Amino acid sequence: MSLTDVVPLDRVLPSEETLVGYLLRLSRPRFWLYLAGPVVVGVTFAARSPAELFSPLALVLFGYFLLPANVYLYGINDVFDRDVDAENPKKEGREVRYDGSQTVLAAVVLSGLAGLAFVPFFALRGQYGAASATLIYLFLATEYSAPPLRFKTTPFLDSISNGLYVLPAVIAFAAVAGSLPPLGAIAGGWLWAMGMHTFSAIPDIEPDREAGIRTTATELGEASTYRYCAAVWLLAAAVFLAVHPFFTAVLLVYPLLVFGIVRSDVDVDDAYWWYPFVNTLAGMTITLAGLWVLLYG
């Protein structure tokens, strides 16, 4: 469950018939914090004083990854999945289908260019780690859906490339602290994102197979995909031991949830929509711990 499940989108957003209303739906409001949340975590653990939490750069990064980055990431996906999405039941009600509008396409491209503008900004400040992470993020966000690489159609590369969701945290940390976060945090976060992506692909197994799309989930099948997600999330928790056991304790929730879903025979189509809430709660727990250390540690 998430806020947008409690309050229907049509009650809080402009009409889907307007450009703003359409773009807001295209950007997947339920998943905004998947990119913006890591920025908050990165800033929290990079900040050396409470004032740095609300520095102009931190706020700009949060604003970009809250909306424009989501417009770009999901817009690229919808543009190149137009034919596939015609049969995808996930597009009914909760999401919108790309209608071929050139105006929408221009908005998606501009959102990507806005992210690219961070690269020279960071480079001029000597923050080459942040600049490099931004380039990697934009490359993966583009080539996950766009040709020629289109990672989403190659089993296991689709999962690996979705480590991109940890990169907003890396960018924000490097921008505020002036150096990259610990390697264990990057690797553990990357593995977590791999598991999250592959779990979210389970409801798409049948539509993807019907469309001839090969993914990690279609390759493994539902039962083995559950095992893959649990294994990757367990590995992520283990890697985070190199950073702090607290992170490991939080991440162990994910393989436990997989076990619970399988044992209880919960419909994965329903479980899929729990994860915005689960991820928000996990991110909030980690952020509050970082704030405690900053203020009282």
Sequence and secondary structure as in RCSB ss.txt:
>XXXX:A:sequence
MSLTDVVPLDRVLPSEETLVGYLLRLSRPRFWLYLAGPVVVGVTFAARSPAELFSPLALVLFGYFLLPANVYLYG
INDVFDRDVDAENPKKEGREVRYDGSQTVLAAVVLSGLAGLAFVPFFALRGQYGAASATLIYLFLATEYSAPPLR
FKTTPFLDSISNGLYVLPAVIAFAAVAGSLPPLGAIAGGWLWAMGMHTFSAIPDIEPDREAGIRTTATELGEAST
YRYCAAVWLLAAAVFLAVHPFFTAVLLVYPLLVFGIVRSDVDVDDAYWWYPFVNTLAGMTITLAGLWVLLYG
>XXXX:A:secstr
  HHHHS HHHHS  TTSHHHHHHHHT GGGHHHHHHHHHHHHHHH SSGGGGG HHHHHHHHHHHTHHHHHHHH
HHHHHTHHHHTT GGGSSSS      HHHHHHHHHHHHHHHTHHHHHHHTT HHHHHHHHHHHHHHHHTTSTTT 
GGGSTTHHHHHGGGGGHHHHHHHHHHHSS   HHHHHHHHHHHHHHHHHHTGGGHHHHHHTT   HHHHH HHHH
HHHHHHHHHHHHHHGGGT HHHHHHHTHHHHHHHHHHHHT  HHHHGGGHHHHHHHHHHHHHHHHHHHHHH 
